[in-house]
Amino acid sequence: QHFYQLLHYICEIFPESLVKLPDNEIHHVSKLLHLGCARYGPEICVLCVESIESISSCSECNKSPVMLSSFQHFLMHLFQHIMSVDFDFSMLSTYSGALYQLICSLKEYHEELLQALYSACIDATEQLHLQSTIHQLVSFPLLDRTRVNKEHFKKNLKDLLPTLRGYLSIK
C-alpha cells in the first residue's frame, strides 16, 4: 500500500516528471497502475485511478506519444470496469473524473472505440439508441478540461449509467 501511495504522490504532484523517464519505465508505471486497479482492493484502486487522472490531465504528458500510447488502454479499461456488474458505485466520481481526462487526452482513440462499440450492435435501432445516449453523455460543446465540463460529464455519466448498462450488458 505504501508503494502505491508514493506512486500516487508522484503522479499527483509531479506528473510531468514521468515524461522524463525512459520509454520502458513509462510502460512499467502504466502496468503498475493497471495492476493496482485490477488486483488490489478499493483503496489501492482509487489511488491508481486518481494517478491516471493526474497523468492524463498533465499537458506535458499529453504531448508525449509514449505517454499517450502507454495510457490509452486505460480508456477502455475504466469504461469496462464502470459498466461491469460488480462495480462499486462509491468510486464512480473517481472513475468518471479519470475517464473524462482520458477522453480529453485521447480524442481520436475515443472516437475509434465508439465506432467499434456502435458497429458491434446487431440491431440498427439499438445502435441509434446507444449513439443517442453516448451523445447525451458528452453533449457539451468541446471536450476540454474545464471544471464545468468535467462536472457535467460526471453528472451525465451518473444519470445515464443504467441506460448504458442496459444497452451494453457487459458482465
Backbone as JSON, one array per atom type, in Angstrom:
{
  "sequence": "QHFYQLLHYICEIFPESLVKLPDNEIHHVSKLLHLGCARYGPEICVLCVESIESISSCSECNKSPVMLSSFQHFLMHLFQHIMSVDFDFSMLSTYSGALYQLICSLKEYHEELLQALYSACIDATEQLHLQSTIHQLVSFPLLDRTRVNKEHFKKNLKDLLPTLRGYLSIK",
  "N": [[0.82, -1.19, 0.0], [1.96, 1.25, 0.73], [3.73, 1.68, -1.32], [2.05, 2.24, -3.52], [0.88, 4.54, -2.54], [3.06, 6.28, -2.57], [3.61, 6.3, -5.33], [1.22, 7.44, -6.21], [1.45, 9.97, -5.03], [3.66, 11.01, -6.45], [2.59, 11.04, -9.05], [0.47, 12.78, -8.67], [1.59, 15.2, -7.72], [3.93, 15.67, -9.22], [3.46, 15.06, -12.11], [4.59, 15.66, -14.58], [7.18, 14.83, -14.36], [7.23, 12.2, -15.06], [7.35, 12.11, -17.81], [9.99, 12.42, -18.36], [11.11, 10.0, -17.9], [12.66, 6.96, -19.13], [11.36, 5.21, -22.04], [10.65, 2.48, -21.55], [10.31, 2.53, -18.79], [8.15, 4.21, -18.48], [6.15, 2.6, -19.57], [6.28, 0.63, -17.64], [5.33, 1.97, -15.34], [2.72, 2.39, -16.19], [1.84, -0.28, -16.33], [2.04, -0.97, -13.62], [0.09, 0.7, -12.5], [-2.15, -0.33, -13.77], [-2.15, -2.92, -12.71], [-2.59, -2.29, -10.02], [-5.19, -1.3, -10.2], [-6.58, -3.54, -11.06], [-6.0, -5.77, -9.41], [-5.86, -5.28, -6.66], [-7.35, -4.07, -3.56], [-10.11, -1.72, -3.0], [-9.01, 0.69, -1.96], [-6.38, 0.89, -2.98], [-7.02, 0.81, -5.65], [-8.44, 3.24, -5.99], [-6.35, 5.04, -5.53], [-4.75, 4.45, -7.74], [-6.46, 5.05, -9.92], [-6.85, 7.78, -9.48], [-4.24, 8.58, -9.89], [-3.95, 8.0, -12.61], [-5.76, 9.85, -13.61], [-4.44, 12.23, -12.9], [-2.1, 12.05, -14.43], [-3.17, 11.98, -17.04], [-4.26, 14.49, -17.17], [-2.17, 16.2, -17.26], [-0.46, 18.56, -19.11], [2.11, 18.34, -20.26], [2.48, 15.59, -20.26], [0.56, 14.89, -22.09], [1.66, 15.67, -24.45], [3.5, 13.85, -25.07], [4.05, 11.15, -27.12], [4.68, 8.55, -26.27], [3.75, 8.46, -23.65], [1.0, 8.81, -24.12], [0.38, 6.54, -25.69], [1.03, 4.56, -23.89], [-0.85, 4.86, -21.93], [-3.34, 4.74, -23.11], [-4.85, 2.39, -23.09], [-6.18, 2.47, -20.7], [-8.47, 3.93, -21.07], [-10.41, 2.23, -22.25], [-10.32, 0.21, -20.3], [-11.19, 1.49, -17.88], [-13.76, 2.28, -18.66], [-14.97, -0.21, -19.2], [-14.83, -1.31, -16.64], [-16.5, 0.43, -15.18], [-18.91, -0.2, -16.4], [-19.27, -2.81, -15.65], [-20.96, -5.36, -13.74], [-20.21, -5.73, -11.1], [-19.21, -3.31, -10.23], [-18.22, -0.85, -7.9], [-20.21, 1.61, -6.8], [-19.55, 3.7, -5.14], [-17.16, 4.59, -6.01], [-17.59, 5.92, -8.34], [-17.37, 8.7, -8.91], [-14.61, 9.14, -8.8], [-13.69, 7.41, -10.83], [-15.11, 8.45, -13.05], [-14.01, 11.0, -13.3], [-11.34, 10.41, -14.04], [-11.87, 9.01, -16.4], [-13.01, 11.02, -17.96], [-10.8, 12.8, -18.24], [-9.08, 11.14, -19.67], [-10.57, 10.8, -22.04], [-10.5, 13.43, -22.99], [-7.76, 13.64, -23.49], [-7.26, 11.64, -25.34], [-8.75, 11.88, -27.82], [-9.02, 10.98, -30.52], [-8.58, 8.21, -30.29], [-10.68, 7.63, -28.58], [-12.85, 8.14, -30.26], [-12.43, 6.07, -32.12], [-12.9, 3.83, -30.47], [-15.59, 4.26, -29.85], [-16.76, 3.99, -32.4], [-16.21, 1.29, -32.89], [-17.73, 0.19, -30.85], [-20.32, 0.97, -31.62], [-20.51, -0.38, -34.07], [-20.58, -2.97, -33.2], [-23.12, -3.4, -32.4], [-25.98, -5.27, -33.05], [-28.58, -4.76, -33.88], [-30.05, -2.09, -35.69], [-31.7, -0.18, -34.54], [-31.03, -0.4, -31.85], [-28.4, 0.44, -32.03], [-28.78, 3.16, -32.74], [-30.06, 4.11, -30.43], [-28.02, 3.7, -28.55], [-26.03, 5.41, -29.59], [-27.36, 7.85, -29.28], [-27.6, 7.98, -26.48], [-24.88, 8.04, -25.7], [-24.17, 10.39, -26.94], [-25.63, 12.18, -25.39], [-24.18, 11.93, -23.08], [-21.74, 13.14, -23.62], [-22.44, 15.75, -24.42], [-21.65, 18.44, -24.43], [-20.19, 21.51, -25.67], [-17.28, 21.38, -26.37], [-14.76, 18.94, -25.78], [-13.03, 19.74, -23.3], [-10.76, 20.65, -20.68], [-12.11, 22.04, -18.65], [-13.46, 22.71, -15.45], [-16.22, 22.87, -15.23], [-17.2, 21.44, -17.48], [-16.16, 18.94, -16.88], [-17.5, 18.3, -14.49], [-20.09, 18.3, -15.5], [-19.93, 16.1, -17.23], [-19.48, 14.07, -15.32], [-21.92, 14.15, -13.9], [-23.73, 13.53, -15.97], [-22.84, 10.95, -16.63], [-23.42, 9.56, -14.28], [-26.22, 9.79, -14.3], [-26.89, 8.54, -16.74], [-25.84, 6.02, -16.62], [-27.36, 3.62, -15.88], [-28.89, 3.3, -18.26], [-26.92, 3.05, -20.25], [-25.71, 0.68, -19.37], [-27.8, -1.05, -19.76], [-27.97, -1.13, -22.57], [-25.47, -2.1, -23.27], [-24.9, -4.33, -21.69], [-22.64, -5.48, -20.33], [-20.9, -7.91, -18.67]],
  "CA": [[0.0, 0.0, 0.0], [2.83, 2.42, 0.78], [4.29, 1.88, -2.65], [1.04, 2.9, -4.34], [0.72, 5.89, -2.02], [4.18, 7.04, -3.1], [3.37, 6.46, -6.76], [0.12, 8.41, -6.31], [2.02, 11.28, -4.69], [4.48, 11.45, -7.58], [1.69, 11.33, -10.17], [-0.38, 13.92, -8.31], [2.36, 16.42, -7.52], [4.94, 15.83, -10.27], [3.18, 14.17, -13.24], [5.48, 15.97, -15.69], [8.45, 14.11, -14.18], [7.12, 10.9, -15.72], [7.73, 12.27, -19.21], [11.45, 12.34, -18.42], [11.53, 8.61, -17.74], [12.84, 6.2, -20.38], [10.11, 4.63, -22.54], [10.29, 1.23, -20.86], [9.87, 2.85, -17.43], [6.79, 4.73, -18.61], [5.31, 1.41, -19.73], [6.28, -0.05, -16.34], [4.41, 2.72, -14.49], [1.38, 2.07, -16.69], [1.5, -1.64, -15.9], [1.84, -0.95, -12.17], [-1.23, 1.29, -12.24], [-3.15, -1.31, -14.21], [-2.15, -3.98, -11.7], [-3.26, -1.75, -8.83], [-6.64, -1.2, -10.48], [-7.19, -4.85, -11.32], [-5.71, -6.86, -8.49], [-5.85, -4.92, -5.25], [-8.61, -3.6, -3.02], [-10.62, -0.42, -3.43], [-8.13, 1.8, -1.58], [-5.3, 0.94, -3.97], [-7.67, 1.11, -6.92], [-8.7, 4.67, -6.01], [-5.05, 5.7, -5.71], [-4.31, 4.25, -9.13], [-7.34, 5.79, -10.82], [-6.51, 9.19, -9.3], [-2.94, 8.77, -10.55], [-4.23, 8.02, -14.05], [-6.38, 11.15, -13.89], [-3.39, 13.26, -12.82], [-1.21, 11.91, -15.59], [-3.87, 12.34, -18.27], [-4.58, 15.92, -17.16], [-0.91, 16.94, -17.35], [-0.25, 18.97, -20.5], [3.38, 17.79, -20.75], [2.27, 14.16, -20.52], [-0.27, 14.76, -23.29], [2.49, 15.96, -25.63], [4.4, 12.71, -25.26], [3.4, 9.99, -27.76], [4.91, 7.35, -25.46], [2.8, 8.52, -22.52], [-0.35, 8.59, -24.63], [0.21, 5.14, -26.1], [1.13, 3.7, -22.7], [-2.02, 5.02, -21.06], [-4.61, 4.71, -23.83], [-5.66, 1.22, -22.74], [-6.99, 2.77, -19.53], [-9.76, 4.44, -21.51], [-11.3, 1.08, -22.36], [-10.33, -0.5, -19.02], [-12.06, 2.19, -16.92], [-15.13, 2.21, -19.17], [-15.47, -1.57, -18.96], [-15.0, -1.5, -15.2], [-17.71, 1.15, -14.78], [-20.06, -0.91, -16.95], [-19.39, -4.17, -15.1], [-22.0, -5.53, -12.72], [-19.64, -5.68, -9.76], [-18.6, -2.0, -9.99], [-18.56, -0.19, -6.64], [-20.68, 2.94, -7.16], [-18.93, 4.74, -4.33], [-15.97, 5.04, -6.72], [-17.99, 6.46, -9.64], [-16.83, 10.04, -9.1], [-13.18, 8.99, -9.09], [-13.57, 6.79, -12.15], [-15.61, 9.33, -14.11], [-13.02, 12.07, -13.48], [-10.23, 9.86, -14.82], [-12.38, 8.69, -17.73], [-13.15, 12.3, -18.67], [-9.47, 13.29, -18.6], [-8.57, 10.27, -20.75], [-11.29, 11.14, -23.26], [-9.94, 14.7, -23.47], [-6.39, 13.41, -23.95], [-7.21, 10.64, -26.41], [-9.99, 12.08, -28.57], [-9.08, 10.11, -31.71], [-8.74, 6.83, -29.81], [-12.03, 7.58, -28.04], [-13.73, 8.01, -31.42], [-12.26, 4.7, -32.64], [-13.59, 2.91, -29.56], [-17.03, 4.45, -30.04], [-17.14, 3.39, -33.68], [-16.18, -0.17, -32.68], [-18.87, -0.11, -30.0], [-21.52, 1.1, -32.44], [-20.55, -1.43, -35.09], [-20.85, -4.25, -32.54], [-24.57, -3.52, -32.2], [-26.61, -6.11, -34.07], [-29.81, -4.1, -34.32], [-29.86, -0.69, -36.05], [-32.4, 0.64, -33.54], [-30.18, -0.44, -30.66], [-27.25, 1.29, -32.33], [-29.22, 4.55, -32.66], [-30.3, 4.42, -29.01], [-26.71, 3.79, -27.91], [-25.41, 6.65, -30.06], [-28.08, 8.96, -28.65], [-27.24, 8.01, -25.06], [-23.5, 8.49, -25.58], [-24.18, 11.81, -27.31], [-26.08, 12.9, -24.18], [-23.1, 11.88, -22.09], [-20.69, 14.11, -23.98], [-23.17, 16.71, -25.24], [-21.24, 19.82, -24.26], [-19.55, 21.97, -26.91], [-15.96, 20.82, -26.64], [-14.15, 18.16, -24.71], [-11.86, 20.44, -22.77], [-10.5, 20.3, -19.29], [-12.69, 22.96, -17.68], [-14.13, 22.05, -14.33], [-17.67, 22.82, -15.52], [-17.45, 20.33, -18.39], [-15.85, 17.69, -16.17], [-18.62, 18.04, -13.58], [-21.23, 17.98, -16.36], [-19.7, 14.72, -17.66], [-19.7, 13.19, -14.16], [-23.36, 14.1, -13.63], [-24.37, 12.79, -17.06], [-22.49, 9.53, -16.51], [-24.2, 9.01, -13.18], [-27.62, 9.71, -14.73], [-27.07, 7.68, -17.91], [-25.21, 4.72, -16.41], [-28.28, 2.48, -16.04], [-29.27, 3.17, -19.65], [-25.76, 2.49, -20.95], [-25.56, -0.72, -18.97], [-28.87, -1.82, -20.42], [-27.63, -1.34, -23.97], [-24.21, -2.82, -23.45], [-24.98, -5.61, -20.96], [-21.29, -6.02, -20.08], [-20.89, -8.65, -17.41]],
  "C": [[0.87, 1.26, 0.0], [3.45, 2.73, -0.58], [3.31, 2.65, -3.53], [0.74, 4.31, -3.83], [1.85, 6.8, -2.53], [4.0, 7.31, -4.59], [2.26, 7.5, -7.0], [0.64, 9.82, -6.04], [2.83, 11.84, -5.85], [3.59, 11.85, -8.76], [0.85, 12.57, -9.91], [0.42, 15.23, -8.3], [3.31, 16.71, -8.68], [4.65, 14.97, -11.5], [4.12, 14.42, -14.43], [6.84, 15.27, -15.56], [8.42, 12.75, -14.86], [7.54, 10.96, -17.18], [9.23, 12.1, -19.39], [11.98, 10.92, -18.26], [11.8, 7.98, -19.11], [11.52, 5.5, -20.75], [9.7, 3.37, -21.8], [9.82, 1.48, -19.43], [8.47, 3.45, -17.43], [5.8, 3.57, -18.75], [5.19, 0.66, -18.4], [5.31, 0.65, -15.37], [2.97, 2.42, -14.89], [0.94, 0.69, -16.23], [1.25, -1.72, -14.4], [0.47, -0.36, -11.81], [-2.35, 0.35, -12.66], [-3.27, -2.45, -13.19], [-2.86, -3.51, -10.44], [-4.76, -1.65, -9.0], [-7.3, -2.57, -10.52], [-7.06, -5.85, -10.18], [-5.79, -6.54, -7.0], [-7.19, -4.36, -4.84], [-8.97, -2.2, -3.47], [-9.71, 0.76, -3.08], [-7.0, 1.98, -2.59], [-5.87, 1.33, -5.32], [-7.93, 2.61, -7.04], [-7.41, 5.44, -6.21], [-4.58, 5.61, -7.15], [-5.15, 5.05, -10.11], [-7.08, 7.3, -10.7], [-5.17, 9.51, -9.95], [-3.11, 8.85, -12.06], [-4.85, 9.36, -14.44], [-5.33, 12.26, -13.87], [-2.48, 13.23, -14.03], [-1.92, 12.38, -16.86], [-4.28, 13.81, -18.31], [-3.34, 16.8, -17.28], [-0.61, 17.28, -18.82], [1.05, 18.42, -21.06], [3.25, 16.31, -21.07], [1.47, 13.97, -21.81], [0.48, 15.1, -24.57], [3.41, 14.8, -25.96], [3.66, 11.53, -25.9], [3.56, 8.7, -26.95], [3.94, 7.31, -24.29], [1.39, 8.2, -23.01], [-0.58, 7.13, -25.02], [0.26, 4.2, -24.9], [-0.14, 3.74, -21.85], [-3.35, 4.93, -21.79], [-5.46, 3.5, -23.48], [-6.54, 1.46, -21.51], [-8.36, 3.32, -19.9], [-10.78, 3.3, -21.59], [-11.42, 0.35, -21.01], [-11.29, 0.17, -18.03], [-13.52, 2.13, -17.36], [-15.73, 0.83, -18.9], [-15.71, -1.82, -17.48], [-16.27, -0.8, -14.7], [-18.96, 0.41, -15.23], [-20.27, -2.29, -16.33], [-20.39, -4.21, -13.94], [-21.45, -5.37, -11.31], [-18.95, -4.35, -9.44], [-19.13, -1.39, -8.7], [-18.93, 1.27, -6.93], [-20.11, 4.05, -6.29], [-17.68, 5.3, -5.0], [-16.31, 5.7, -8.06], [-17.39, 7.84, -9.9], [-15.35, 9.99, -9.47], [-12.97, 8.45, -10.49], [-14.0, 7.75, -13.26], [-14.66, 10.5, -14.35], [-11.85, 11.6, -14.32], [-10.67, 9.55, -16.24], [-12.51, 9.97, -18.56], [-11.78, 12.83, -19.13], [-8.86, 12.45, -19.73], [-9.27, 10.57, -22.07], [-10.75, 12.44, -23.85], [-8.55, 14.51, -24.05], [-6.34, 12.57, -25.22], [-8.46, 10.71, -27.28], [-10.11, 11.14, -29.77], [-9.3, 8.65, -31.31], [-10.16, 6.63, -29.26], [-13.03, 7.4, -29.18], [-13.65, 6.61, -32.04], [-13.02, 3.69, -31.78], [-15.11, 3.03, -29.71], [-17.51, 3.82, -31.34], [-17.18, 1.86, -33.58], [-17.39, -0.61, -31.85], [-20.17, -0.05, -30.79], [-21.63, -0.03, -33.46], [-20.82, -2.8, -34.49], [-22.34, -4.46, -32.28], [-25.17, -4.29, -33.36], [-27.8, -5.39, -34.7], [-29.55, -2.61, -34.58], [-30.54, 0.24, -35.04], [-31.59, 0.72, -32.26], [-28.98, 0.48, -30.84], [-27.62, 2.78, -32.21], [-29.46, 4.98, -31.22], [-28.97, 4.58, -28.27], [-26.0, 5.08, -28.31], [-26.06, 7.87, -29.39], [-27.68, 9.1, -27.17], [-25.81, 8.52, -24.88], [-23.38, 9.96, -25.97], [-24.64, 12.66, -26.13], [-24.97, 12.98, -23.14], [-22.04, 12.94, -22.37], [-21.28, 15.24, -24.82], [-22.79, 18.17, -25.01], [-20.35, 20.22, -25.44], [-18.2, 21.33, -27.24], [-15.5, 19.97, -25.47], [-12.89, 18.89, -24.29], [-11.78, 20.17, -21.27], [-11.09, 21.28, -18.28], [-13.46, 22.16, -16.63], [-15.62, 21.88, -14.6], [-17.97, 21.62, -16.41], [-17.18, 18.99, -17.71], [-17.0, 17.33, -15.23], [-19.89, 17.67, -14.36], [-21.13, 16.52, -16.83], [-19.98, 13.75, -16.52], [-21.19, 13.04, -13.87], [-24.07, 13.29, -14.7], [-24.07, 11.29, -16.96], [-23.3, 8.87, -15.4], [-25.66, 8.81, -13.59], [-27.84, 8.67, -15.82], [-26.5, 6.27, -17.73], [-26.19, 3.55, -16.51], [-28.7, 2.24, -17.49], [-28.14, 2.55, -20.45], [-25.57, 1.02, -20.63], [-26.61, -1.59, -19.64], [-28.53, -2.11, -21.87], [-26.42, -2.24, -24.15], [-24.21, -4.19, -22.79], [-23.62, -6.26, -20.8], [-21.3, -6.68, -18.72], [-19.48, -8.75, -16.89]]
}
